[in-house]
Amino acid sequence: MGKRNVFLPKLRRVRSSKTGVIDGKIKRYTISVDACGRYWLSLIVEKKTAFLPKTGKAVGIDVGLTHLAILSDGRKFDKFSSDYCEKQAEIWQSKSSKRRHLALVKSQQDANKKVLGAKSLSDYRNWQKANVAKSRYMSRITNQRDDCLHKITDQLVREYDVIVIEDLKIKNMTKNHHLARSILRQSWGRFRDMLEYKCKKYGKILIKVNPAYTSRICSKCGKDTGKKPLSVREWGCPFCKAHHDRDINASINILLKGLAQL
């Protein structure tokens, strides 16, 4: 792979938007095209991976809707937001549906009139343009979300040797129609998958624990203080009088559960 091109068997030299030379042996490549008409080259490269240095630190992570990740040491990572692109994607989705309907009507009218050279649905340019515009905004949302998740997970894997997370049943949680969209927007499953493969790659430990009662048990005295509605973000323990941030308390309990398993 050269500075601005890559040599592929049968296709010879192909220009690329990427720079630099790949350090490793290329085992396989795959060329694909997305809904926006862009071509992508995926490479499988054989390369030795060096483990990251040990830090001797452990952390518990509670994922949420107000923040993407809350750590047991008190740090919070902001949730992903792409309001502009999401709004534009909705607008172009609506335009695409309307233009598809008009194209179907026109196509059916031409077929009934037996017009010579009648167009098929895929021949209507306005509908195709709306589809491409919608796909571009959706692709931009995906790329922005992945970039955000990669930066956070890279930081976590570099700073901690043991990472404890909740073993959430996301499919069951999305049955709540009031929270389903917010949960899917944050991509908790993608966040967990990234942590899992990065911990394995760099020699770190990832532990999944049952999240039951983590937000209602006091992390100071271990007493169960009862169920609390989602609107309650801070509370005081009636037993030891400790004051807790709901999410930080949950992340500390998650860490304690993980260390007990370890």
C-alpha positions as CSV (number, residue, x, y, z in Angstrom):
1,M,0.0,0.0,0.0
2,G,1.5,3.3,-1.1
3,K,1.0,6.9,0.0
4,R,-2.1,7.5,-2.1
5,N,-2.8,4.1,-3.7
6,V,-3.1,0.4,-3.1
7,F,-2.0,-2.4,-5.3
8,L,-4.7,-5.1,-5.6
9,P,-4.5,-8.3,-7.7
10,K,-6.6,-8.1,-10.9
11,L,-7.5,-4.5,-10.2
12,R,-3.8,-3.3,-10.2
13,R,-3.3,0.1,-8.6
14,V,-6.3,1.8,-7.1
15,R,-6.3,5.4,-5.7
16,S,-7.1,5.6,-2.0
17,S,-8.1,8.5,0.3
18,K,-5.9,7.1,3.1
19,T,-2.2,7.7,3.5
20,G,0.7,5.8,5.0
21,V,1.9,2.2,4.7
22,I,0.4,-0.7,6.5
23,D,2.8,-2.3,8.9
24,G,1.9,-6.0,8.6
25,K,1.1,-8.8,6.1
26,I,-2.2,-8.3,4.3
27,K,-4.0,-11.7,4.3
28,R,-7.3,-10.7,2.6
29,Y,-9.2,-7.7,1.2
30,T,-12.8,-7.0,0.6
31,I,-14.3,-4.2,-1.6
32,S,-17.8,-3.1,-0.8
33,V,-20.1,-0.2,-1.8
34,D,-22.5,1.5,0.6
35,A,-25.9,3.2,0.0
36,C,-24.2,6.5,-0.6
37,G,-22.3,5.1,-3.6
38,R,-18.9,5.1,-1.8
39,Y,-16.5,2.3,-2.2
40,W,-14.7,0.8,0.9
41,L,-11.6,-1.4,1.1
42,S,-11.5,-3.7,4.2
43,L,-8.2,-5.4,5.0
44,I,-7.3,-8.3,7.2
45,V,-3.7,-7.7,8.3
46,E,-1.5,-10.1,10.3
47,K,0.5,-8.1,12.9
48,K,1.9,-8.7,16.3
49,T,0.1,-6.7,19.0
50,A,2.0,-5.4,22.0
51,F,0.0,-5.4,25.3
52,L,-0.5,-2.0,27.0
53,P,1.5,-1.3,30.2
54,K,-0.2,-2.2,33.5
55,T,-1.6,0.5,35.6
56,G,-2.8,-1.5,38.6
57,K,-6.2,0.3,38.5
58,A,-9.8,-1.1,38.4
59,V,-13.0,0.6,37.6
60,G,-16.7,0.0,37.5
61,I,-18.9,1.4,34.8
62,D,-22.6,2.2,34.9
63,V,-24.1,3.2,31.6
64,G,-27.0,5.7,31.5
65,L,-29.3,8.0,29.6
66,T,-28.1,11.3,31.0
67,H,-24.4,10.3,30.5
68,L,-23.1,7.5,28.4
69,A,-20.7,6.1,31.0
70,I,-20.3,6.9,34.8
71,L,-17.2,5.6,36.4
72,S,-16.7,4.5,40.0
73,D,-14.1,7.1,40.5
74,G,-16.6,9.9,39.8
75,R,-15.9,10.7,36.2
76,K,-18.7,10.9,33.7
77,F,-18.6,10.7,29.9
78,D,-21.2,12.8,28.1
79,K,-23.8,10.9,26.0
80,F,-23.6,10.9,22.2
81,S,-25.6,13.5,20.4
82,S,-26.1,14.3,16.7
83,D,-29.3,16.3,16.7
84,Y,-28.7,18.1,13.4
85,C,-27.9,14.9,11.4
86,E,-30.8,13.0,13.0
87,K,-33.2,15.8,12.1
88,Q,-32.0,15.9,8.5
89,A,-32.2,12.1,8.2
90,E,-35.9,12.3,9.3
91,I,-36.6,15.0,6.8
92,W,-35.0,13.1,3.9
93,Q,-36.7,9.9,5.0
94,S,-40.1,11.7,4.7
95,K,-39.1,13.1,1.3
96,S,-37.9,9.6,0.1
97,S,-41.3,8.0,1.1
98,K,-43.3,10.7,-0.7
99,R,-41.2,10.6,-3.9
100,R,-41.4,6.8,-3.9
101,H,-45.2,7.0,-3.7
102,L,-45.3,9.5,-6.6
103,A,-42.9,7.3,-8.6
104,L,-45.1,4.2,-8.1
105,V,-48.2,6.1,-9.1
106,K,-46.5,7.5,-12.3
107,S,-45.1,4.1,-13.1
108,Q,-48.5,2.4,-12.7
109,Q,-50.1,5.1,-14.9
110,D,-47.5,4.6,-17.7
111,A,-48.0,0.8,-17.5
112,N,-51.8,1.2,-17.8
113,K,-51.4,3.5,-20.8
114,K,-48.9,1.1,-22.3
115,V,-46.4,3.9,-22.8
116,L,-43.4,2.9,-24.8
117,G,-40.2,2.8,-22.6
118,A,-42.1,3.2,-19.3
119,K,-39.8,3.7,-16.4
120,S,-39.3,1.3,-13.5
121,L,-39.2,2.5,-9.9
122,S,-35.4,2.6,-9.9
123,D,-35.3,5.0,-12.9
124,Y,-36.9,8.0,-11.0
125,R,-34.0,10.3,-10.2
126,N,-35.8,12.4,-7.6
127,W,-36.5,9.3,-5.5
128,Q,-32.8,8.1,-5.9
129,K,-31.5,11.5,-4.8
130,A,-33.6,11.5,-1.7
131,N,-32.4,8.0,-0.8
132,V,-28.8,8.9,-1.2
133,A,-29.2,12.1,0.9
134,K,-31.0,10.1,3.7
135,S,-28.2,7.4,3.6
136,R,-25.5,10.1,3.8
137,Y,-26.9,11.6,7.0
138,M,-27.5,8.2,8.6
139,S,-23.9,7.2,7.7
140,R,-22.7,10.4,9.3
141,I,-24.6,9.6,12.5
142,T,-23.0,6.1,12.6
143,N,-19.5,7.4,12.0
144,Q,-19.8,10.1,14.7
145,R,-21.2,7.6,17.2
146,D,-18.4,5.1,16.5
147,D,-15.8,7.9,16.8
148,C,-17.2,8.9,20.2
149,L,-17.3,5.3,21.4
150,H,-13.7,4.5,20.1
151,K,-12.3,7.5,21.9
152,I,-13.9,6.6,25.2
153,T,-13.1,2.9,25.1
154,D,-9.5,3.6,24.1
155,Q,-9.1,5.8,27.1
156,L,-10.6,3.3,29.5
157,V,-8.5,0.4,28.2
158,R,-5.3,2.5,28.5
159,E,-6.0,3.7,32.1
160,Y,-7.4,0.6,33.8
161,D,-6.3,-3.0,34.1
162,V,-9.7,-4.4,35.3
163,I,-12.9,-3.0,33.9
164,V,-16.3,-4.1,35.3
165,I,-19.5,-3.5,33.4
166,E,-23.2,-4.4,33.6
167,D,-24.4,-7.5,31.8
168,L,-27.4,-5.7,30.4
169,K,-30.2,-7.5,28.5
170,I,-30.7,-4.6,26.0
171,K,-33.3,-6.5,23.9
172,N,-35.5,-6.8,26.9
173,M,-35.0,-3.1,28.0
174,T,-36.0,-1.8,24.6
175,K,-39.5,-3.3,25.1
176,N,-40.2,-0.1,27.2
177,H,-41.3,2.1,24.3
178,H,-40.7,5.3,26.4
179,L,-37.0,4.5,26.7
180,A,-36.3,2.3,23.6
181,R,-35.2,5.1,21.3
182,S,-32.9,6.7,23.9
183,I,-31.3,3.4,24.7
184,L,-30.7,2.4,21.1
185,R,-29.3,5.9,20.4
186,Q,-26.5,5.5,23.0
187,S,-25.4,2.1,21.5
188,W,-24.7,0.4,24.9
189,G,-24.2,-2.9,23.1
190,R,-21.7,-1.4,20.7
191,F,-19.9,0.2,23.7
192,R,-19.7,-3.2,25.5
193,D,-18.5,-5.0,22.3
194,M,-15.7,-2.5,21.8
195,L,-14.5,-2.8,25.4
196,E,-14.6,-6.6,25.1
197,Y,-12.4,-6.9,22.0
198,K,-10.0,-4.1,23.1
199,C,-9.5,-5.7,26.5
200,K,-8.7,-9.0,24.9
201,K,-6.4,-7.4,22.4
202,Y,-4.3,-5.4,24.9
203,G,-4.2,-7.9,27.8
204,K,-6.7,-6.2,30.1
205,I,-9.5,-7.9,32.1
206,L,-13.2,-7.3,31.4
207,I,-15.8,-8.6,33.9
208,K,-19.6,-8.6,33.4
209,V,-21.8,-8.6,36.4
210,N,-25.5,-8.8,37.1
211,P,-26.8,-5.2,37.4
212,A,-29.6,-6.1,39.8
213,Y,-30.0,-3.7,42.8
214,T,-26.8,-1.8,42.0
215,S,-28.7,1.5,42.1
216,R,-30.5,0.9,45.4
217,I,-27.8,-0.6,47.6
218,C,-25.7,1.8,49.6
219,S,-22.0,1.4,48.5
220,K,-20.9,2.5,52.0
221,C,-22.9,0.2,54.3
222,G,-24.3,-2.4,51.8
223,K,-27.9,-1.9,52.9
224,D,-30.8,-2.2,50.4
225,T,-32.6,1.2,50.5
226,G,-35.4,0.2,48.3
227,K,-36.5,0.9,44.7
228,K,-36.3,4.5,43.4
229,P,-37.9,6.1,40.3
230,L,-35.5,7.2,37.5
231,S,-36.3,10.9,38.4
232,V,-34.3,10.5,41.7
233,R,-30.7,11.2,40.8
234,E,-29.4,11.8,44.3
235,W,-30.4,10.2,47.6
236,G,-29.3,9.7,51.2
237,C,-28.9,6.4,52.9
238,P,-31.3,6.1,55.9
239,F,-28.9,3.7,57.7
240,C,-25.4,5.2,57.5
241,K,-26.6,8.8,56.4
242,A,-24.2,8.7,53.4
243,H,-25.2,11.0,50.5
244,H,-25.0,9.3,47.0
245,D,-25.1,10.3,43.4
246,R,-27.3,7.6,42.0
247,D,-25.1,6.7,39.0
248,I,-21.7,6.9,40.8
249,N,-23.1,4.7,43.6
250,A,-24.3,2.1,41.1
251,S,-20.9,2.1,39.4
252,I,-19.1,1.5,42.8
253,N,-21.4,-1.4,43.5
254,I,-20.7,-2.8,40.0
255,L,-17.0,-2.6,40.7
256,L,-17.4,-4.3,44.1
257,K,-19.4,-7.1,42.4
258,G,-16.7,-7.5,39.8
259,L,-13.8,-7.6,42.3
260,A,-15.7,-10.3,44.3
261,Q,-16.0,-12.4,41.2
262,L,-12.3,-11.9,40.3
